[in-house]
Amino acid sequence: MGSEPDDEQKYIGKTVVYVQGEVFDYRGRLQLKIAGIRTTNENDQVRMEDLVQSAPESKHDMLEWINQYIFDIQNANVQRITRHLFKKHQEEYMVSPAATRNHHEFMSGLAYHVVSMLELGKAIAKQYPSLSTDLLYSGIILHDLGKVRELSGPIDTEYTTEGKLIGHISIIAAEIRQAANELGIDGEEVMLLEHIVLSHHGKGEWGSPKAPLVREAEVIHYIDNIDAKMNMMDRALAKTEPGGFSERVMPLENRTFYKPHSFS
């Protein structure tokens, strides 16, 4: 099939196409011989969720869970800031991955990561009633919200120019202050939310300009780490036969993980 002069402009990354062709085995690997190709149009009713890896929960369900946690925030200032920023970025928030690689790097990965962290935060707060669930829930919902601007989106995800130059931590810290100004909120709550998002990576060498200095910030740092690591391990072990070891997981000190027969 000959190529058209504008093919390089038409068939670029993040473009969805329909392809006709023949799949065949070549030296143990599947290859596709293309007989016809065209870009999709508005009549094709393409669902991105059917074409790329997506969160195991539906966007509708995750949206309801997050909104319920926002509703459960009792402090009026914290709830108003959280609701304002979530609504502002809701469309991108519900489809964005949480990263370009390593953990939750799939469509709606950010929302799935946040829902999991909210459930962990709720359980920990039940054990330690001295924790403020208002700060926990808000901090969890907001901590990675800057990724909707740091990352390009769920398809062929890459860092934006703003993401490379500023990063999601600084982006959301600035958005919290801006939201407070827009809503006419001036109180300690604003500073606490800024601190939580600025410190959630834990250390300067991990990207946080401040270490956690309030209880809720410390807890959010740990549950963020737990959920990310569990996602990495689960995905590596999903491709592993019982009684075998997974492939090496680079972000987890290049370790391999064993999959027991009895508890698979």
C-alpha positions as CSV (number, residue, x, y, z in Angstrom):
1,M,0.0,0.0,0.0
2,G,1.5,3.3,-1.0
3,S,1.7,6.2,1.4
4,E,0.0,9.5,0.9
5,P,1.9,12.8,1.1
6,D,0.1,13.9,4.3
7,D,0.4,10.5,6.1
8,E,3.0,11.8,8.5
9,Q,0.7,14.6,9.6
10,K,-2.4,12.4,9.7
11,Y,-1.1,9.3,11.6
12,I,0.7,10.8,14.6
13,G,0.8,9.8,18.2
14,K,-2.5,9.8,20.1
15,T,-4.5,9.4,16.9
16,V,-7.1,6.6,17.0
17,V,-7.3,4.6,13.7
18,Y,-9.2,1.7,12.2
19,V,-6.9,-0.8,10.6
20,Q,-7.6,-3.8,8.3
21,G,-5.0,-6.3,7.7
22,E,-3.5,-9.7,8.5
23,V,-1.8,-10.8,11.7
24,F,0.8,-13.5,11.2
25,D,3.6,-15.2,13.1
26,Y,7.1,-14.1,12.2
27,R,9.9,-15.9,14.1
28,G,7.8,-16.3,17.1
29,R,6.4,-12.8,17.2
30,L,3.1,-11.5,15.9
31,Q,3.2,-8.9,13.1
32,L,0.5,-7.0,11.3
33,K,0.4,-6.6,7.6
34,I,-1.8,-3.5,6.9
35,A,-4.2,-3.6,4.0
36,G,-6.1,-0.5,4.9
37,I,-6.1,2.3,7.5
38,R,-8.1,5.4,8.3
39,T,-8.5,7.8,11.1
40,T,-11.7,7.7,13.2
41,N,-14.4,10.3,13.0
42,E,-17.3,11.5,15.2
43,N,-19.6,8.7,13.9
44,D,-17.4,5.9,15.0
45,Q,-18.3,6.3,18.7
46,V,-14.9,5.3,20.0
47,R,-14.5,4.7,23.7
48,M,-10.9,5.3,24.9
49,E,-11.5,2.9,27.8
50,D,-11.8,0.1,25.3
51,L,-8.5,0.8,23.7
52,V,-6.1,1.5,26.5
53,Q,-5.5,0.1,30.0
54,S,-8.0,1.6,32.4
55,A,-8.7,1.6,36.2
56,P,-10.6,-1.5,37.3
57,E,-13.4,0.6,38.7
58,S,-15.7,2.8,36.6
59,K,-15.3,6.5,36.4
60,H,-18.9,6.9,37.6
61,D,-18.4,4.9,40.8
62,M,-15.0,6.6,41.6
63,L,-16.6,10.0,41.1
64,E,-19.4,9.1,43.5
65,W,-16.9,7.9,46.1
66,I,-14.7,11.0,45.9
67,N,-17.7,13.3,46.1
68,Q,-18.9,11.4,49.2
69,Y,-15.6,11.9,50.9
70,I,-15.8,15.7,50.1
71,F,-19.3,15.7,51.6
72,D,-17.9,14.1,54.7
73,I,-15.5,17.0,55.3
74,Q,-16.9,19.0,58.2
75,N,-14.7,22.1,58.2
76,A,-16.4,24.6,55.9
77,N,-13.1,26.2,54.6
78,V,-11.4,22.9,53.9
79,Q,-14.5,21.5,52.1
80,R,-15.0,24.6,50.0
81,I,-11.4,24.6,48.8
82,T,-11.5,20.9,48.1
83,R,-14.8,21.0,46.3
84,H,-13.8,24.1,44.3
85,L,-10.5,22.6,43.0
86,F,-12.0,19.1,42.3
87,K,-14.9,20.6,40.3
88,K,-12.5,22.8,38.4
89,H,-10.4,19.9,37.2
90,Q,-12.9,17.1,37.5
91,E,-13.0,16.1,33.8
92,E,-9.2,15.7,33.5
93,Y,-8.9,14.3,37.1
94,M,-11.2,11.4,36.3
95,V,-9.3,10.2,33.2
96,S,-5.7,11.2,34.1
97,P,-3.1,8.6,35.0
98,A,-1.2,9.0,38.2
99,A,2.2,8.8,36.5
100,T,4.0,8.1,33.2
101,R,5.4,4.9,34.5
102,N,5.9,2.7,37.6
103,H,2.4,3.0,39.3
104,H,-1.1,3.7,38.3
105,E,0.1,4.8,34.8
106,F,-3.2,4.0,33.1
107,M,-6.4,5.8,32.2
108,S,-8.2,7.0,35.4
109,G,-5.2,5.8,37.4
110,L,-5.1,9.1,39.4
111,A,-8.8,8.7,40.6
112,Y,-8.2,5.0,41.4
113,H,-5.1,5.8,43.4
114,V,-7.0,8.5,45.3
115,V,-10.0,6.3,46.1
116,S,-7.7,3.6,47.4
117,M,-5.9,6.2,49.6
118,L,-9.1,7.5,50.9
119,E,-10.2,4.1,52.0
120,L,-6.8,3.6,53.7
121,G,-7.1,7.0,55.4
122,K,-10.5,6.3,56.7
123,A,-9.4,3.0,58.2
124,I,-6.3,4.6,59.8
125,A,-8.3,7.5,61.3
126,K,-10.7,4.9,62.9
127,Q,-7.7,3.5,64.7
128,Y,-6.2,6.9,65.6
129,P,-9.0,9.3,66.4
130,S,-6.6,12.1,67.0
131,L,-6.2,12.5,63.3
132,S,-8.4,15.0,61.5
133,T,-10.4,13.3,58.8
134,D,-11.0,16.7,57.2
135,L,-7.3,17.2,56.6
136,L,-6.8,13.6,55.6
137,Y,-9.6,13.5,53.0
138,S,-8.8,16.9,51.6
139,G,-5.1,16.3,51.5
140,I,-5.5,12.9,49.7
141,I,-7.9,14.3,47.1
142,L,-5.6,17.3,46.4
143,H,-2.1,15.9,46.8
144,D,-1.7,14.8,43.2
145,L,-4.3,17.1,41.6
146,G,-1.4,19.0,40.0
147,K,-0.8,16.0,37.7
148,V,-3.7,17.0,35.5
149,R,-1.4,19.9,34.4
150,E,1.9,18.1,34.9
151,L,0.9,15.2,32.6
152,S,-0.4,15.4,29.0
153,G,-3.3,13.0,29.6
154,P,-4.2,9.3,29.4
155,I,-3.0,8.6,25.9
156,D,0.7,8.3,25.2
157,T,1.3,10.1,28.4
158,E,4.3,12.5,28.7
159,Y,5.3,15.4,30.9
160,T,4.0,18.8,29.8
161,T,6.4,21.8,29.7
162,E,4.8,23.1,32.8
163,G,5.2,19.7,34.4
164,K,8.9,19.6,33.6
165,L,9.6,23.2,34.8
166,I,7.3,23.4,37.8
167,G,6.0,20.0,38.8
168,H,2.7,18.8,40.3
169,I,3.6,19.6,43.9
170,S,4.3,23.3,43.2
171,I,1.3,23.5,40.8
172,I,-1.3,22.3,43.4
173,A,0.2,24.3,46.2
174,A,-0.2,27.5,44.1
175,E,-3.8,26.4,43.2
176,I,-4.7,26.0,46.8
177,R,-3.7,29.5,47.6
178,Q,-5.4,30.9,44.5
179,A,-8.6,29.0,45.4
180,A,-8.5,30.4,48.9
181,N,-8.2,33.9,47.5
182,E,-11.0,33.4,45.0
183,L,-13.3,32.1,47.8
184,G,-12.3,34.7,50.3
185,I,-10.9,32.2,52.7
186,D,-8.1,33.2,55.1
187,G,-7.2,30.9,57.9
188,E,-4.8,28.2,59.2
189,E,-6.6,25.6,57.1
190,V,-5.1,27.0,53.9
191,M,-1.6,26.8,55.2
192,L,-2.1,23.3,56.5
193,L,-3.4,22.1,53.1
194,E,-0.5,23.7,51.4
195,H,1.9,22.0,53.8
196,I,0.3,18.6,53.2
197,V,0.7,18.7,49.4
198,L,4.2,20.2,49.7
199,S,5.4,17.4,52.0
200,H,3.6,14.3,50.7
201,H,6.7,12.9,49.0
202,G,8.4,12.9,52.4
203,K,11.9,14.2,51.7
204,G,13.7,16.7,49.6
205,E,15.5,14.1,47.6
206,W,12.1,12.6,46.7
207,G,10.7,15.9,45.5
208,S,9.1,17.4,48.6
209,P,10.3,20.9,49.5
210,K,9.2,20.2,53.1
211,A,9.2,17.1,55.3
212,P,5.8,16.3,56.9
213,L,5.4,18.3,60.1
214,V,1.8,17.6,61.0
215,R,0.2,14.2,61.7
216,E,-2.0,14.1,58.7
217,A,0.8,15.0,56.4
218,E,2.9,12.1,57.8
219,V,0.0,9.6,57.3
220,I,-0.7,10.8,53.8
221,H,3.0,10.3,52.9
222,Y,2.9,6.8,54.1
223,I,-0.4,5.7,52.5
224,D,0.6,7.3,49.2
225,N,3.8,5.2,49.4
226,I,1.9,2.0,50.4
227,D,-0.7,2.3,47.6
228,A,1.9,3.0,44.9
229,K,4.1,0.1,46.0
230,M,1.2,-2.3,46.3
231,N,0.1,-1.4,42.8
232,M,3.6,-2.1,41.4
233,M,3.8,-5.5,43.2
234,D,0.3,-6.6,42.3
235,R,0.9,-5.8,38.6
236,A,4.2,-7.6,38.6
237,L,2.8,-10.7,40.3
238,A,-0.3,-10.8,38.0
239,K,2.1,-11.8,35.3
240,T,3.8,-14.4,37.5
241,E,3.0,-18.1,37.8
242,P,2.5,-19.5,41.4
243,G,5.8,-20.8,42.7
244,G,7.8,-18.3,40.5
245,F,9.4,-15.0,40.9
246,S,8.3,-11.8,39.2
247,E,10.3,-9.7,36.9
248,R,12.5,-7.1,38.6
249,V,10.6,-4.1,39.8
250,M,13.1,-1.2,39.3
251,P,11.4,1.4,41.7
252,L,11.3,-1.3,44.5
253,E,15.1,-1.5,44.7
254,N,15.1,-3.8,41.6
255,R,13.7,-6.7,43.7
256,T,11.8,-9.7,42.4
257,F,8.8,-10.9,44.3
258,Y,7.8,-14.5,45.0
259,K,4.2,-15.7,44.3
260,P,3.3,-18.4,46.8
261,H,1.3,-21.5,45.7
262,S,-0.9,-21.4,48.7
263,F,-1.9,-17.7,48.7
264,S,-2.2,-16.9,45.1
